[in-house]
Amino acid sequence: MQQKTNTSSAKELSDLVVNGMLEKKAENVVVLDMKNVKNAIADFFVICSGNSDTQVDAIADSVEEVVYKNSKQNPWHKEGKENKEWILLDFVDVVVHVFKKDRRDFYALEELWGDADSITIEG
C-alpha cells in the first residue's frame, strides 16, 4: 500500500495534474476536493475530457510526464490505456480521470461525488 502524503503536497500534485491536462488542451477540467467527503479514497479527483482516443491518450501521457518531471512520482496504478475512453491514473492522494466526452457524460462522476467541493479550471 502506498503511503499517503500531506494535504498541501496533494494540492500541489493536483495542480501538476491540471498543468499536464492543459498542455494537451483538455476540456472541462474539474478538481473535486474530496477531503471532507466521508469514505473518500483520495484527497482530490481531477477530471477532464478529450475529443478523441488520440487526445485522451496524449492528455494521460502529459499528466504522467509533468507529474514525474516535477515530483518524481509515477502513478501507483493506471487503467484504460488500451481502450482510451476513460484513463485512470491513481497517484494515491490524487486520482486522475481522463474521459472521452461521451464516456464522461455517461459516468457523471461529478454528480456521483456531488458532496465534494468542485473547482472548474479555465484553460
N, C-alpha and C positions, 0 to 999 in steps of 0.2 A: 504494500500500500504506500502510495506517495505521500510525503509529508505536506500538510497544509502550510501555506506561508501566511505572513501577517496581512491585515486588510489593506494597508497602504500599498504594499507591493502587488497585491491582487488588483488594485485600482490601476496601478502603473502598467501591469500586464494587460489589462483590458484596454488601456489607451494604445499600447503597442499593437494589439489585435485590430483596433479600429484603423490605425495608420496603415497596416498591411492591407486591409479591405479597401480603403480609399485609394491606395496606389493602383489598384486594378479596377477602379471605377464601380465598386459595389454600390448597389442601390438600397434605399430604405434601411440604413444601418440603425439598429436599435440596441442599446445596452440596457439589460434588465439587472437592477441591483437586487440581488436575492438575499442579502444579509439578514433582513428582517422577516423573511419568509420561513415559516415553520417547516422543518424537514427538507430544506433545500440542500441539494447535493454540491452546490458551488456558491461562491460569493457573487459571481457575475455570469450571466449568459450574454453573449454578443451575437446578434443575428443580422444577417444581410441577405440580399438577393442578387442573383446574376441572371443574365438574359439567355445564356446558352451553356451547354455542357462545358465548352472550352473556357468560358469566363468563370464559371463556378470552380473549375479545377485551378485556374490561374489565381483566383482570389485565395483559395485554400493554400496554395503553394506560397503566395506572397505573405500571408499571415505567418506561416511557419518560418519563412526566411527573416522577416522583420523581428519576430519574437526571438529567434535564435541569435541573430546579429546583435541585438541589444540586451539580452538577458541570459544567453547561453542555455535556454530551456527548449527542449523538444516536447511535443505532445506526449503525455503519458499513454494515451490511447487515441486511435483515429479510425473512423469508419466512413464508408460511402465513396471512396476514391474510384471504385470500379464503375458504379452507375452514374456518378456525377449529377445526381438530382438533389441530394442532401448530404453534404460532407460535414462530419462532426469531428472536431479536434478538441480533445479533453486535456487541458493544462491543469487539472485538479481544481484550482480555485476559480478558474475561468474556463467556461465551456463555450466553444465557438460553433455556430451553426451557419453554414453557407448553403443557401437553398436556391434551386431553380425556382423562378417566380411562382409557377402553378403549384409546386410542392409546398411552398411556404404558406400559401393560402389554404391548402388542404390541411396541413398540420396545425396551423394557427397557434404557435407556441406563446405568442404574446397574450392571447386570450386564456390559454391554459394556465399561465403564470400571471394572471391579471392582478394579483395582490402585490406583485413586485413593483418597485419604483422603476419607471421607464424613462430613458433619455434617448431622444431621437437625434442622430448626428446628421448635420447638413454637410454634404460632400462637396 
